[in-house]
Amino acid sequence: MNKVMLMGRLTRDPEVRYTQGESSMAIARFTMAVDRRFKRAGETQEADFIGCVAFGKQAEFVEKYFKQGMKMLAVGRIQTGSYTNKDGQKVYTTDVVVEEIEFAESKGNNSDGGHQQGGYQRDFKPEPSSAMGDGFMNIPDGIDEELPFN
């Protein structure tokens, strides 16, 4: 089984490209800063910066609703690959192919509108999901009528 669940903040706005051809498809690439669970006394919180890619409707959703600094929950799978760069060297890649994406905080919890200085807010603390109270997550203002549902 290959399943990954990440909660973190976008280090910068997602980069979205579209494939060529009759039925073009969106491909979104982004990096999530995910805090490590534990930190040593006297040290700052460490984070891992994890490369992610989403395709199709998921990529369009990321492009439309997520910006640098926003907290998201992503579920997917790890995929490895390789390619030869322009210098003839083999480069190995590891990405999380995202299959599900959710908002991990309401718009009001992100005090500066989703943009963090330097690309990553290092002093945030993991918070319990707002879904724990009434079973529903807060959706950022102004988009609840536009959300894509299958």
Secondary structure, 3 states (H helix, E strand, C coil): CCCEEEEEEECCCCEEEECCCCCCCEEEEEEEEEECCCCCCCCCCCEEEEEEEEEHHHHHHHHHHCCCCCEEEEEEEEEEEEEECCCCCEEEEEEEEEEEEEECCCHHHCCCCCCCHHHCCCCCCCCCCCHHHHCCCCCCCCCCCCCCCC
